[in-house]
Amino acid sequence: MADHTGHYMGTEINGRWWKRYKKDGFFARGKGTYWYDEKAFYFLKYLADDPMVIPLEDITDIKLGTWHAGQWGAGAPVLKIIWEKDSLLLSSGFLLSKKREEVEAMISDLQKGYLRCH
């Protein structure tokens, strides 16, 4: 998949928007590029050296919403990747497209990958 632009909204710990995951580049919100393959979902924030990586094998669910980590998506669909790391349940939110059907297609692609891992 080719790189596309998007916005990272943050990563919540245990569903609490005020409790944010701060390791491995996940603390700072911002714009960047994303892509995914058969191994992981990647998001490279502008001015960062390394992408944030969510391995497909760590994903437990994928949801669609309008809010994430205390931020409103301004009507755009928010992709929420629910995953586990270091015994924590994390939810990372991304604005990847204003078109719901495009985000739903991404969810379908990612689900095929993470379901294959489980």
Stockholm file with secondary structure:
# STOCKHOLM 1.0

chainA/1-118         MADHTGHYMGTEINGRWWKRYKKDGFFARGKGTYWYDEKAFYFLKYLADDPMVIPLEDITDIKLGTWHAGQWGAGAPVLKIIWEKDSLLLSSGFLLSKKREEVEAMISDLQKGYLRCH
#=GR chainA/1-118 SS CCCEEEEEEEEEETTEEEEECCSTTCSSCEEEEEEECSSEEEEEETTCSSCEEEEGGGEEEEEEESEETTEECTTSCEEEEEEEETTEEEEEEEECCSCHHHHHHHHHHHHHHHHHHC
#=GC SS_cons         CCCEEEEEEEEEETTEEEEECCSTTCSSCEEEEEEECSSEEEEEETTCSSCEEEEGGGEEEEEEESEETTEECTTSCEEEEEEEETTEEEEEEEECCSCHHHHHHHHHHHHHHHHHHC
//
